[in-house]
Amino acid sequence: MTDTVLDRVRAATALGLDRVVARVPPRPAAAAGATLLVVGSLSPWATFGGFPGKMSLAGFPGGARQFTLILAVAAVLVVVLWPGRRRAGLAAGLGALAVAGYNVVAIAGEGGGLGGVAYGAWLAAAGGGLLALAFAAVPGAEERPLPDDWSRLPAAVEYGAVVGAALLDSIMTDKYVLMFQNMESIMDYRRTCIPNITPVGPGNTLGFKNVPGELFFPLSELDANPNLPDQGTRLSTHFFRTPGDVHACTVDNAP
C-alpha cells in the first residue's frame, strides 16, 4: 500500500518536531519557561479595566493568573528522577499554555482585538509552551515507570500536606473578608469552597441553605430582554435561577 500525501506530511512533520525537541536542553528550557510563567503571572494580562480577576493590574496573580503561577512550580520536576515526571511536566506546560491562550482569546474578544491583550499574557503563553517543550526533550531513558503499588508518604510529608491545606484555608478566608461583596470573592468560593459559609439572617427571605452559584437577573435586564426565562418558574422548579446553578460545596438538593 502506497503512502498518501497526508501520511507523508505527517511523517515529515513528526520528524521535524523530533529534531527540534532533540536540540532543546531540558533544564535550561524548563528554568526559562518557569521564569516566563512567573513574570507573566505577576504582570498585566489586559490593557483595560473590568476584566474578571483585575487582569489590568500588576504585582499579584489575580484571576486565571494564579493557575499559571502554580503550574510554573512543575519546572522543579526536571531535576528529580520521580516516576511520571515527564508526563506531569508536559501536562503542566500545556495546561499553562491553554490557560493563557484561552484568556488571550477572551480578553481580545472583550477588548476589541489583540490590542486589549497586555504583555503578561504573551509571556505566560510563551512560558507554558517552553515548559512543555523542555519536558518533551527529557530523554525517555530517564523516565522511571510508575510503580504498581504506592507506598505511604513519610509522616513529615503527610503532615506538611495537612498544614498546607490549613494554610490555604486561612489565606482564602482572609481574601474573602478583604474582598467581601466583590464578585471575585464569589468566584473564589465557587472554585475552592472556602470559606465554609451558609446563607443566614433576615435577608435570606427565600430560605436558602446553600450559597447560590448564580444570581437573579436584574429588573433592568428582565424589562429589556423578553427572551429571558421566567424567574418565578425557575425558582419554583429548581430553587435557583437555572438548572445549571451549582451546589459547589454540597451534594444535597436543598435550595
Secondary structure, DSSP 8 states (H G I E B T S, - for coil): ----HHHHHHHHHHHHHHHHHHTS-HHHHHHHHHHHHHHHHTS-SBSSTTSTTTTT--SS--TTHHHHHHHGGGGGGGGS--TTHHHHHHHHHHHHHHHHHHHHHHHHHHHTSGGGB-HHHHHHHHHHHHHHHHHHTS-GGG-----SS-----HHHHHHHHHHHHHHHHHHHHHHHHTTT-HHHHHHHHHH--S-----STT-TT--SS--SS----HHHHHH-TTS--HHHHHHHHSSSSTT---TT--S---
